[in-house]
Amino acid sequence: MGIGNEIIDDPLSRFLNEENSRNAGVRNPVTGIREPYSKAEREKLRNDEIKRKSEVKKRILLMLLNDDLGREWLYDLLVTCNVFGTPFTPDDRLTAYNAGALYVGKLLEADIKRAGIREYFQMCEEGYEREVMFDDMVTDKS
């Protein structure tokens, strides 16, 4: 018998053209299912865009963290989001609002820590010193 002459004729395999489908597409590493090239390319482009955006975020945060005014602005933003406090108040709607702000603040704080942990601690130290200095000026300890 020659190549392609099978003993049992399977019309379904001819219809589905299984030999070509076994090699078609790219195997998804998670599911193990073969996906068309266009879907795999879209997934690769999506992953590349996610990596690019995270690098941009890291570069911007490092620029802010390496500048005195940038660190002050980030610290004030974290204070505004109540990251160093508690969201709870007697009013349940205000608590819900504060919890939303806290969530955004915690996301920003995590990004800052990933970008530069040393600069984050420097920012916190400078912010604490400004708060102490402001409290001393306001209370007028004379």
C-alpha positions as CSV (number, residue, x, y, z in Angstrom):
1,M,0.0,0.0,0.0
2,G,1.2,3.5,-0.8
3,I,1.2,6.5,1.3
4,G,-2.3,7.9,1.9
5,N,-3.9,4.6,1.1
6,E,-5.5,3.7,4.5
7,I,-7.1,0.3,5.1
8,I,-10.2,1.9,6.7
9,D,-11.7,5.0,5.0
10,D,-12.7,7.6,7.6
11,P,-14.9,10.2,5.9
12,L,-15.0,12.3,9.0
13,S,-11.2,12.7,9.1
14,R,-11.3,13.8,5.5
15,F,-14.0,16.3,6.3
16,L,-12.3,17.7,9.3
17,N,-8.8,17.4,7.7
18,E,-7.3,16.4,11.1
19,E,-3.7,16.2,9.9
20,N,-3.6,19.9,9.0
21,S,-5.4,20.9,12.2
22,R,-2.9,19.1,14.4
23,N,-0.2,21.5,13.2
24,A,-2.4,24.6,12.8
25,G,-2.3,27.4,15.3
26,V,-0.3,27.9,18.4
27,R,-0.7,25.9,21.6
28,N,-2.0,28.0,24.6
29,P,0.4,27.3,27.5
30,V,-2.4,27.5,30.0
31,T,-5.2,25.5,28.4
32,G,-3.1,23.3,26.0
33,I,-5.7,24.0,23.3
34,R,-4.4,25.1,19.9
35,E,-5.5,28.6,19.0
36,P,-5.5,30.3,15.6
37,Y,-2.4,32.5,14.9
38,S,-4.5,35.7,15.0
39,K,-5.8,34.9,18.5
40,A,-2.2,34.1,19.7
41,E,-0.9,37.2,18.1
42,R,-3.6,39.3,19.9
43,E,-2.7,37.7,23.2
44,K,1.0,38.4,22.6
45,L,0.2,42.0,21.7
46,R,-1.9,42.4,24.8
47,N,0.9,41.0,27.0
48,D,3.4,43.3,25.4
49,E,1.2,46.3,26.0
50,I,0.8,45.3,29.6
51,K,4.5,45.1,30.0
52,R,5.0,48.5,28.3
53,K,2.4,50.2,30.5
54,S,4.0,48.8,33.7
55,E,7.4,50.1,32.5
56,V,6.0,53.5,31.8
57,K,4.3,53.6,35.2
58,K,7.6,52.6,36.9
59,R,9.6,55.3,35.0
60,I,7.1,58.0,35.9
61,L,7.0,57.1,39.5
62,L,10.8,57.0,39.7
63,M,11.0,60.4,38.2
64,L,8.6,61.7,40.8
65,L,10.3,59.8,43.7
66,N,13.7,61.2,42.7
67,D,12.5,64.8,43.0
68,D,11.7,66.6,46.3
69,L,8.5,68.1,45.0
70,G,7.4,64.8,43.4
71,R,7.9,63.0,46.7
72,E,5.9,65.7,48.5
73,W,3.1,65.5,45.9
74,L,2.9,61.7,46.1
75,Y,2.9,61.8,49.9
76,D,0.1,64.4,49.9
77,L,-1.9,62.2,47.5
78,L,-1.5,59.2,49.7
79,V,-2.6,61.2,52.7
80,T,-5.6,62.5,50.7
81,C,-6.5,58.8,49.9
82,N,-6.2,58.1,53.7
83,V,-3.6,55.4,53.2
84,F,-2.0,56.2,56.6
85,G,-5.4,56.4,58.4
86,T,-8.7,54.6,58.6
87,P,-11.7,54.9,56.3
88,F,-14.3,54.4,59.1
89,T,-16.6,57.2,60.1
90,P,-20.0,57.3,61.9
91,D,-21.7,57.9,58.4
92,D,-21.8,54.7,56.4
93,R,-21.8,56.5,53.0
94,L,-18.8,58.5,54.0
95,T,-17.1,55.3,55.1
96,A,-17.9,53.7,51.7
97,Y,-16.5,56.8,49.9
98,N,-13.3,56.7,52.1
99,A,-12.9,53.0,51.4
100,G,-12.9,53.7,47.7
101,A,-10.3,56.4,48.1
102,L,-8.3,54.0,50.3
103,Y,-8.4,51.3,47.7
104,V,-7.0,53.7,45.0
105,G,-4.4,54.9,47.5
106,K,-3.3,51.4,48.3
107,L,-2.9,50.6,44.6
108,L,-0.7,53.7,44.2
109,E,1.3,52.9,47.3
110,A,2.0,49.4,46.0
111,D,3.1,50.8,42.7
112,I,5.4,53.3,44.5
113,K,6.9,50.5,46.6
114,R,7.6,48.4,43.5
115,A,9.2,51.3,41.7
116,G,11.5,52.3,44.5
117,I,11.3,51.2,48.1
118,R,14.1,53.3,49.4
119,E,12.6,56.4,47.8
120,Y,9.2,55.4,49.4
121,F,10.7,55.4,52.9
122,Q,12.5,58.7,52.2
123,M,9.1,60.2,51.1
124,C,7.4,58.9,54.3
125,E,10.2,60.3,56.5
126,E,10.1,63.7,54.8
127,G,6.3,63.8,55.0
128,Y,6.3,63.0,58.7
129,E,8.9,65.7,59.3
130,R,6.7,68.2,57.4
131,E,3.7,67.2,59.5
132,V,5.6,67.6,62.7
133,M,6.9,71.0,61.6
134,F,3.4,72.1,60.6
135,D,1.9,70.9,63.9
136,D,4.6,72.8,65.8
137,M,3.8,76.0,63.9
138,V,0.1,75.7,64.4
139,T,0.2,74.9,68.1
140,D,2.7,77.8,68.7
141,K,4.6,76.2,71.5
142,S,6.0,79.3,73.1
